[in-house]
Amino acid sequence: MHLLVLLLFSADLTTVKNEPNLEHRSELAITNANTALDAARDAYNAGDAEKTAKELNEVSESVDVAYEALSATGKDPRKSPRYFKKAEMGVRTLLRRLEGVSQSFSVSDRDRIDAIRDHVSQVHDNLVQGIMSKKKK
């Protein structure tokens, strides 16, 4: 049931940004990133470079929204790791999917998706660091 609600609300990033619960906003944003990646792959296969670029940018923006929402909670990822870990796992899965989609792009077009993958990887690293590192005093 919860997954169905996530899929229904992942229609666009504006809807995600309007979610008042920051932790749920993060979940919705990651779901939206996966949806945008599917749309980017489909647009690329259809030869629509403009839509491909738009959807890839939405992947990146969605990951940023997810990370910013978790940061805005003010919670310590080590003491309250539930949503941080969910986000980390979702972003890790997204990274694997980005790698797979990148392999389906021609070599000359991979720079677009590689830049997005590098950005998403940095967000993933930040999430892991937050969960694993000790809070500085």
C-alpha positions in Angstrom: 0.0 0.0 0.0 2.8 2.4 1.0 4.6 1.8 -2.3 1.4 2.5 -4.3 1.1 5.8 -2.5 4.7 6.6 -3.4 4.1 5.8 -7.0 1.0 7.9 -7.2 2.7 10.9 -5.7 5.8 10.6 -7.8 4.1 12.3 -10.7 6.4 15.3 -10.7 9.0 17.1 -8.6 6.7 20.0 -7.7 4.4 17.5 -5.9 7.4 16.0 -4.1 8.7 19.4 -3.0 5.3 20.2 -1.5 5.3 17.2 0.8 5.3 18.7 4.3 6.9 15.6 6.0 10.6 15.9 5.2 11.3 12.2 5.6 8.5 11.3 3.2 9.6 14.0 0.9 13.0 12.2 0.7 11.3 8.9 -0.1 9.1 10.5 -2.8 12.1 12.3 -4.3 14.1 9.1 -4.7 11.0 7.4 -6.3 10.8 10.4 -8.6 14.5 10.0 -9.5 13.9 6.4 -10.6 10.8 7.4 -12.6 12.8 10.1 -14.3 15.6 7.7 -15.1 13.1 5.4 -16.8 11.8 8.3 -18.8 15.3 9.4 -19.8 16.1 5.9 -21.0 12.9 5.7 -23.0 13.5 9.2 -24.5 17.0 8.3 -25.4 15.8 5.1 -27.1 13.2 7.2 -29.0 15.9 9.6 -30.1 14.6 12.6 -28.2 17.8 14.2 -26.9 16.0 17.2 -25.4 13.7 15.1 -23.3 16.6 12.8 -22.3 18.5 15.8 -21.0 15.5 17.1 -19.1 14.8 13.8 -17.5 18.4 13.3 -16.5 18.4 16.7 -14.9 15.3 15.7 -13.0 17.2 12.6 -11.7 19.9 14.9 -10.3 17.4 17.4 -8.9 15.3 14.7 -7.2 18.4 13.3 -5.5 19.2 16.8 -4.3 15.7 17.3 -3.0 15.9 14.0 -1.1 19.2 14.9 0.5 18.2 18.4 1.4 15.0 17.2 2.9 16.8 14.8 5.2 19.4 17.5 6.1 16.5 19.9 6.9 15.1 17.5 9.5 17.9 18.4 11.8 18.2 14.8 12.9 21.6 13.1 13.6 21.9 10.3 11.0 23.7 8.2 13.6 21.0 8.5 16.2 18.0 8.4 13.9 19.3 6.4 10.9 16.0 5.0 9.6 15.3 7.5 6.7 18.9 8.2 6.1 19.6 4.5 5.5 16.5 4.2 3.3 17.8 7.1 1.3 21.3 5.6 1.1 20.0 2.3 -0.1 17.7 4.0 -2.7 20.5 6.2 -4.0 22.8 3.2 -4.2 20.2 1.3 -6.3 19.8 4.4 -8.4 23.6 4.5 -9.0 23.6 0.9 -10.2 20.7 1.7 -12.5 22.5 4.8 -13.8 25.5 2.6 -14.7 23.2 0.2 -16.5 21.5 3.0 -18.5 24.9 4.5 -19.2 26.0 1.3 -20.9 22.9 1.5 -23.2 23.9 5.0 -24.3 26.4 5.4 -27.2 29.9 6.3 -26.1 29.5 9.8 -27.5 26.4 10.4 -25.4 27.6 9.0 -22.1 29.1 12.2 -20.8 25.6 13.5 -20.0 24.7 10.5 -17.8 28.2 10.2 -16.4 28.0 13.7 -15.0 24.7 12.9 -13.3 26.1 9.6 -12.0 29.1 11.4 -10.5 26.8 13.9 -8.7 24.5 11.2 -7.4 27.6 9.3 -6.2 28.7 12.4 -4.2 25.3 12.6 -2.6 25.5 8.8 -1.7 29.0 9.4 -0.2 27.5 12.2 1.9 24.7 10.0 3.2 27.1 7.2 4.1 29.5 9.6 5.8 26.6 11.0 7.8 25.5 7.6 8.9 28.9 6.2 9.7 30.9 9.2 11.1 30.9 10.4 14.6 29.5 13.8 15.4 32.2 16.4 15.9 32.1 18.2 19.2 
